[in-house]
Amino acid sequence: MTNWEIHGLMFTNCSCAYGCPCQFNALPTHGYCRAVIFLRVDRGHFGDAKLDGLNLAFAIAWPGAVHQGHGTMQPIIDERGDEAQRAGLLSILTGKDTDPMMTVFAIYTAMCDTFHEPVHARVSIDCDTDKRLAKCEAGIATARGEPILNPVTKKEHSAAITLPNGMEYGRAEVGRGWSESSGPLAITLEDTHAHWCEIHMNQHGRIK
């Protein structure tokens, strides 16, 4: 198994209502799960390949809840990486060189039946976790995030999810998002759950 570690930021926009019941082991809002996700690697490595400053994204969909399986994934890997870097990012995303079911990526992969060929594109991620803002682009996928607004006062609503033993994060800032993906896995999300979280993990799971 190749040793790897990444530290960075992930922005997720999924099809659930604000807060996403899946975060609390409940069924998804509409009975299915669709998401467009962007990951910025601030520092990291996969074996000898440095991953600092590279990004990835993916579109993913399940006909039911994630744990019910039969999902489809479309990886999008930063075209700026060389062959070894691209391979490392794809391996991390698809749960290879990872202890079984020990990262959120490994779980996603285990719950998917269909994997489309990775697209190599310029992946740009502009996120401000404190302000709950995001603007992301990756060729066949785009996403943006904003704060939730109070329906009466229109003031920004501050909310977060804390999962001390979470496999993805310990704390995520919650907002709302809009996303689109095209190609083999077409997804359109409008004003649905979004969250921003720190990602720190290696082949053995989340580093707390």
Backbone torsions as a table, in degrees:
resi	resn	phi	psi	omega
1	MET	NA	132.1	178.9
2	THR	-76.4	132.9	175.9
3	ASN	-75.2	134.4	176.8
4	TRP	-148.5	160.4	175.5
5	GLU	-157.1	139.6	175.2
6	ILE	-133.7	147.9	173.7
7	HIS	-137.8	128.2	-178.7
8	GLY	-176.6	-149.0	-174.8
9	LEU	-131.8	138.8	176.9
10	MET	-123.9	135.1	174.7
11	PHE	-114.1	126.2	-177.1
12	THR	-123.4	130.7	172.2
13	ASN	-123.4	119.4	-178.0
14	CYS	-122.9	177.5	-172.4
15	SER	-84.6	-1.9	-177.8
16	CYS	-80.4	166.8	172.3
17	ALA	-67.2	163.3	179.3
18	TYR	-48.2	133.9	179.3
19	GLY	98.9	-30.2	176.1
20	CYS	54.3	100.0	-179.6
21	PRO	-59.3	-23.0	178.5
22	CYS	-59.1	-27.8	179.4
23	GLN	-66.9	-13.3	-176.6
24	PHE	-122.7	26.4	177.8
25	ASN	62.1	27.3	173.9
26	ALA	-105.2	167.1	-179.1
27	LEU	-73.8	151.5	-179.1
28	PRO	-61.9	152.8	-174.0
29	THR	-50.2	-46.1	-174.8
30	HIS	-105.6	9.9	179.0
31	GLY	88.4	-13.6	178.3
32	TYR	-129.2	168.7	179.4
33	CYS	-130.7	128.1	173.8
34	ARG	-135.9	143.4	-177.8
35	ALA	-155.8	152.3	170.0
36	VAL	-123.9	126.1	-168.8
37	ILE	-132.4	138.0	179.0
38	PHE	-122.9	135.7	179.3
39	LEU	-125.7	124.2	175.3
40	ARG	-103.3	122.0	178.0
41	VAL	-94.9	107.3	178.4
42	ASP	-76.4	-39.5	173.3
43	ARG	-151.8	147.9	-179.8
44	GLY	170.3	173.5	178.1
45	HIS	-154.6	156.7	171.2
46	PHE	-130.4	102.2	-170.0
47	GLY	61.7	-126.1	179.4
48	ASP	-88.3	-5.2	-177.4
49	ALA	-86.4	118.8	177.3
50	LYS	-76.1	138.6	-178.2
51	LEU	-113.6	5.7	-177.7
52	ASP	-54.4	129.9	173.7
53	GLY	82.2	1.1	178.3
54	LEU	-95.2	160.9	-176.5
55	ASN	-132.6	164.1	170.1
56	LEU	-148.2	165.7	177.2
57	ALA	-148.5	164.3	173.2
58	PHE	-160.4	149.0	169.9
59	ALA	-105.0	143.0	-175.5
60	ILE	-150.2	146.6	-176.7
61	ALA	-151.3	142.1	174.2
62	TRP	-128.4	145.2	178.4
63	PRO	-72.5	-19.4	176.8
64	GLY	-133.1	-146.5	174.7
65	ALA	-71.7	157.6	-177.6
66	VAL	-54.5	-46.3	-174.3
67	HIS	-68.4	-11.0	177.7
68	GLN	-86.1	-7.2	170.6
69	GLY	75.8	-163.9	179.7
70	HIS	65.4	35.3	-178.9
71	GLY	-86.0	172.1	178.0
72	THR	-131.6	134.9	-179.6
73	MET	-125.1	139.7	172.9
74	GLN	-121.1	101.5	177.7
75	PRO	-76.6	145.9	173.8
76	ILE	-131.3	115.8	-172.6
77	ILE	-110.9	137.9	-177.4
78	ASP	-56.1	120.8	-178.6
79	GLU	-69.3	-14.2	-179.4
80	ARG	-73.1	-17.5	-179.9
81	GLY	-75.7	151.9	172.9
82	ASP	-80.3	-176.8	-174.0
83	GLU	-59.0	-43.3	-178.5
84	ALA	-68.0	-39.3	179.2
85	GLN	-67.1	-42.7	178.5
86	ARG	-62.6	-43.3	179.5
87	ALA	-63.0	-38.7	178.8
88	GLY	-64.7	-45.9	178.5
89	LEU	-61.1	-42.7	-179.8
90	LEU	-66.1	-38.9	178.9
91	SER	-62.9	-43.1	178.4
92	ILE	-63.5	-45.4	-177.7
93	LEU	-63.8	-37.5	-174.8
94	THR	-96.0	12.8	171.5
95	GLY	76.9	9.5	176.1
96	LYS	-78.6	159.1	-178.0
97	ASP	52.0	37.9	-179.7
98	THR	-138.1	138.9	174.3
99	ASP	-56.1	140.5	-174.7
100	PRO	-53.2	126.7	173.2
101	MET	60.8	26.9	-175.3
102	MET	-102.1	-5.9	170.8
103	THR	-128.0	159.7	177.4
104	VAL	-60.8	-32.1	178.6
105	PHE	-67.9	-40.2	178.4
106	ALA	-64.0	-38.0	178.2
107	ILE	-66.5	-47.9	178.5
108	TYR	-54.8	-45.6	-177.6
109	THR	-63.5	-43.3	-179.4
110	ALA	-62.9	-26.3	-177.8
111	MET	-95.0	11.1	178.8
112	CYS	-113.8	140.9	174.7
113	ASP	-99.0	-27.4	-172.5
114	THR	-121.0	128.8	177.3
115	PHE	-125.9	114.4	176.7
116	HIS	-78.4	154.1	179.1
117	GLU	-57.4	137.6	-178.9
118	PRO	-63.6	141.3	173.9
119	VAL	-96.9	133.8	176.0
120	HIS	-102.1	120.4	-175.7
121	ALA	-150.4	165.3	173.9
122	ARG	-73.4	119.1	-178.6
123	VAL	-106.7	112.5	179.8
124	SER	-112.1	135.2	-176.4
125	ILE	-133.5	115.3	177.8
126	ASP	-119.2	102.6	-174.2
127	CYS	-129.8	143.5	171.7
128	ASP	-129.3	101.2	-175.2
129	THR	-63.2	-42.8	-177.2
130	ASP	-63.1	-37.7	-180.0
131	LYS	-90.6	-3.8	-178.4
132	ARG	55.4	53.9	178.3
133	LEU	-124.9	144.3	177.1
134	ALA	-153.7	142.4	172.1
135	LYS	-142.7	114.1	-172.0
136	CYS	-132.4	143.8	178.8
137	GLU	-141.6	142.5	179.9
138	ALA	-153.3	57.3	177.7
139	GLY	68.3	-90.0	-176.8
140	ILE	-89.0	4.4	-179.3
141	ALA	-139.9	142.9	174.7
142	THR	-136.8	155.9	176.7
143	ALA	-156.0	149.2	171.0
144	ARG	-141.2	151.5	-179.4
145	GLY	-132.3	148.1	179.7
146	GLU	-142.4	165.2	174.9
147	PRO	-69.4	153.2	169.4
148	ILE	-70.9	141.2	179.4
149	LEU	-109.1	138.1	173.8
150	ASN	-60.3	128.2	-174.5
151	PRO	-66.9	-18.4	-178.6
152	VAL	-98.3	-53.1	-174.8
153	THR	-88.8	-18.7	-176.3
154	LYS	68.2	10.9	176.0
155	LYS	-77.0	154.1	179.6
156	GLU	-67.3	136.3	-178.3
157	HIS	-99.6	123.8	-179.0
158	SER	-95.9	120.2	-179.2
159	ALA	-146.6	151.4	179.3
160	ALA	-148.3	158.8	174.6
161	ILE	-116.2	130.0	177.9
162	THR	-113.7	122.4	177.9
163	LEU	-131.0	87.6	-174.8
164	PRO	-54.0	-33.1	-179.1
165	ASN	-107.8	19.2	-178.7
166	GLY	-63.0	147.2	179.4
167	MET	-84.4	-20.2	178.9
168	GLU	-95.7	-47.4	-174.5
169	TYR	-153.9	166.2	171.2
170	GLY	-96.0	-31.7	178.3
171	ARG	-147.3	137.0	176.7
172	ALA	-129.9	135.9	173.5
173	GLU	-84.0	135.3	-171.5
174	VAL	-107.4	136.4	175.6
175	GLY	-147.6	-147.9	179.3
176	ARG	-133.7	157.0	-175.0
177	GLY	-146.6	164.8	175.9
178	TRP	-132.0	130.4	-178.2
179	SER	-143.6	155.8	172.0
180	GLU	-143.9	142.9	169.0
181	SER	-134.7	146.4	179.7
182	SER	-122.9	-173.1	-177.8
183	GLY	87.4	-151.9	-175.9
184	PRO	-60.6	-28.4	179.8
185	LEU	-121.4	94.1	-177.3
186	ALA	-92.0	125.9	-179.2
187	ILE	-135.3	138.9	171.1
188	THR	-131.1	123.0	179.2
189	LEU	-122.6	135.9	-177.5
190	GLU	-134.9	115.8	175.4
191	ASP	55.1	55.5	179.5
192	THR	-122.6	-179.1	-176.3
193	HIS	-55.4	138.8	172.0
194	ALA	-142.2	150.0	172.4
195	HIS	-147.1	153.7	178.9
196	TRP	-115.5	132.5	179.7
197	CYS	-150.9	153.2	172.5
198	GLU	-75.1	135.9	175.7
199	ILE	-114.2	122.8	176.4
200	HIS	-143.5	107.5	-175.3
201	MET	-154.2	164.9	172.2
202	ASN	-140.0	-166.4	-174.0
203	GLN	-64.9	-12.0	-180.0
204	HIS	-100.6	-5.4	178.7
205	GLY	128.3	-166.6	-179.3
206	ARG	-69.0	136.2	176.1
207	ILE	-94.0	116.1	-174.2
208	LYS	-90.8	NA	NA
